[in-house]
């Protein structure tokens, strides 16, 4: 699992896309998901719900 955070415009999406493409080349990607959440509302429960759709 890869989690990446940073300020707006810091290159998070570009970096994640590059990582995903490399993993696809190596047949290592099982699931790919992007999640955008507000800093003040992030907690472990939120991440679990969003990633695993419980």
Secondary structure, DSSP 8 states (H G I E B T S, - for coil): -------TTSSHHHHHHHHHHHHHHTT--S--------GGG--HHHHHHHHH--
